[in-house]
Amino acid sequence: MSRAMDNLLSILDLERLEQDLFRGNSPKRGWQRVFGGQVIAQALIAAQRTIAEDRFVHSLHGYFMRPGDPAVPIIYEVDRIRDGSSFNTRRVVAIQHGKAIFSLSASFQVDEPGFDHQIDMPDIAPPESLIGEADLKERFLKNAPENVRRYWESERPIEMRPVSLEHYMSREKLDPVQNVWVRANGTVPADRGIQAAILAYLSDMTLLETALFAHGMSVFSKKIQAASLDHSMWFHRPHAMDDWMLYAQDSPSASGARGLTRGGLYARDGMLIASVAQEGLIRRRRPD
């Protein structure tokens, strides 16, 4: 178990304050705001704590309303919207300083047989053929801006291997398409609820930068203001998180200071595990 994954699992183990009321903490590191994937994952865990063990999340939809303060615990309030014979619906509000910072709606379902199809996984180079994070840091971080170095040098619970590094080295306008191999940096318990939360956590990674490819910009650029606005996810097929997964992304549109990105998470054997969509703020900062 890596220290980063152990820490992530610990912050997902929410403290129950009262029925349908939970408290979650953030990692002890000097970020200015809470990572959006953490809030999604913790809100999903809070909802799951009110659901029978034979029900599993099949979709979630969330809105980010305020930046999270990593120095203060987050309170998660769960509203039991509906309990049906096959489906359960929950609404979760994340609160800090007396105000909502995030809201989540999630639906859960018993396992059922049914029709089955999926689109094929893109034909992409395998992760073993790509540069690893250690080599990436050694080769490219020397001259990177301080905030980029801080992001990549910290130990994280999710390891990433981008298929292309062109956007890290060039400010050319590129096609808004990105493929990234991702895997858990450590062991994830064989629990579908925890696995879904970890999958939701990593699904918030790299999406915003894909929307910026077409404009030759980076999420680390001081010329833009970037933040997740909403996040939707559909869980198609359960899968153990013991190997690399391909996160295939594309951004069909950017307008009105917002960029939309879609993603599919595939198992190594090509099975489509989950689909993701996110709109993010990508606003040009006004010159001083």
Secondary structure, DSSP 4 states (H G I P E B T S, - for coil): --HHHHHHHHHHSPEEEETTEEEE---SS--SS--HHHHHHHHHHHHHTTS-TTEEEEEEEEEE-S---TTS-EEEEEEEEEE-SSEEEEEEEEEETTEEEEEEEEEEEE--------PPPP----GGGSPPHHHHHHHHSTTS-HHHHHHHHS--SEEEEES--HHHH--S---SEEEEEEEESSPPPS-HHHHHHHHHHHHTSSHHHHHHGGGT--TT-TTEEEEEEEEEEEE-S---SSS-EEEEEEEEEEETTEEEEEEEEEETTS-EEEEEEEEEEEEEPPP-
